[in-house]
Amino acid sequence: MPDFDHITFDRNIMGGRACIRGMRVTVSLVVNLVANGMSAAEILAEYPYLEAEDIRQALQYAALLTQEEIIPV
């Protein structure tokens, strides 16, 4: 399991959703930006308080959450 030291959870920040380093920037926002065509460089220019590692870990975390297993019935 990867070490997600940039992904934090706090019920007092964004309702406990996965956030970047305790900021009010959710993992889902970062993933949506990438999914809608923004490059890491563009995201970092738009959100200068983010780091490249934040984007990498957000994508890794999202990938981990989507590891589905289909169990035949």
N, C-alpha and C positions, 0 to 999 in steps of 0.2 A: 504494500500500500504506500503510495507516495506521501511525502511529508507536506502537508498543506499549511505551512506556517504563515502564509499571507491570507488565508481564508479564516474568517472569524464569525462567531455566532454570539449575539447578545440580544436578549429579548427586548432590551430598551433601545436598540438600534434597528430600524427597519423591521420591527416585529419579529426579530430573531432570524430573519432570512440570512443566507450566506452572504457575507460582505467582504470587501477588501480591506484588510488591516484595520478593522474597527471603524472605518469611514462609512458614510452613508452612500456608498457605491456598491451595488449588489453584483454578485457574480452573474446574475441573469442579464443585467445591463451590459456588462462587458461581452458576454456571449452573444447577445443580440447585436451589438455593434459589429462584431466580427461576422456574424451570419448575414448582416446587411451590407457587407462589402468593405468595411473600414479595415485598413491595415493596422498593424500594431503601431507603426510610426504615426499614423493619423490619430489613433486613439490617444497616444502619449502627447501629441500636440494639443488635442482638444481638452485633455484632462492632465495637465502637467504635474499634478500631485500623484499620479499613478507611475508605477515602474513596469518595465518590461516583464519582470518576474510576476507581477500581479496578473498580467494578461495570461501568461503561460499557465499559472496555477489555476486561474479561473477556467480555462479551457480543459485542463487536465481534470479538474473537479467535475465539470459537466460531463466529460467523457466517462468518468467513473460512474456517475449516476445513471448513465444510459446503457450500462452493460446489462442487457436483458437476457434472461434465460426463459425459453419456452419449454414447459414441461408437458409432454404429451399425456393426454388423458386416456 
